[in-house]
Amino acid sequence: MSTPHAGNRSAPYSGIEHKVPPTETPPAESSTTEGISVPERPELHNAWGFAPLVLILGVVAIFLAGVIAMIVALSS
């Protein structure tokens, strides 16, 4: 069984031009907050507490201690 148009399969363009006349662009949304019935919450200014910062600094200190110990072990 053969296909009727088995010529150039790599070219998706058939040679017939289909031009669409340009039209006016439709308007965008008027506002992103239009129609919101519930006001947004105020921003949190103190999002990070003291405990997460201490935990992060502790992990960094342990990592640095391990790297320094590896450097000392390899250099001797």
BELFENDA-V954611 format. One record per residue. RES is the residue in one small letter. PSI is psi in degrees with one decimal (none if undefined). Layout:
BEGIN
{{RES;PSI} {RES;PSI}}
END
This chain:
BEGIN
{{m;131.5} {s;156.5} {t;147.7} {p;-34.1} {h;71.4} {a;23.3} {g;-108.9} {n;101.9} {r;-15.6} {s;-14.5} {a;108.2} {p;-15.7} {y;126.5} {s;-5.9} {g;-14.5} {i;127.4} {e;129.0} {h;91.9} {k;134.2} {v;126.7} {p;142.8} {p;140.8} {t;171.4} {e;139.3} {t;133.2} {p;151.0} {p;150.3} {a;-178.9} {e;145.5} {s;-37.7} {s;147.2} {t;-15.4} {t;4.7} {e;128.6} {g;6.2} {i;124.9} {s;-22.8} {v;127.0} {p;153.4} {e;154.0} {r;151.1} {p;153.6} {e;147.4} {l;125.1} {h;-28.3} {n;67.4} {a;-37.9} {w;130.5} {g;-170.6} {f;-38.6} {a;-46.5} {p;-36.1} {l;-39.4} {v;-40.3} {l;-44.5} {i;-44.3} {l;-34.9} {g;-43.3} {v;-41.6} {v;-40.4} {a;-40.9} {i;-41.7} {f;-47.1} {l;-38.1} {a;-40.3} {g;-40.4} {v;-42.8} {i;-40.3} {a;-37.8} {m;-40.0} {i;-42.8} {v;-39.9} {a;-37.8} {l;-27.2} {s;-18.2} {s;none}}
END
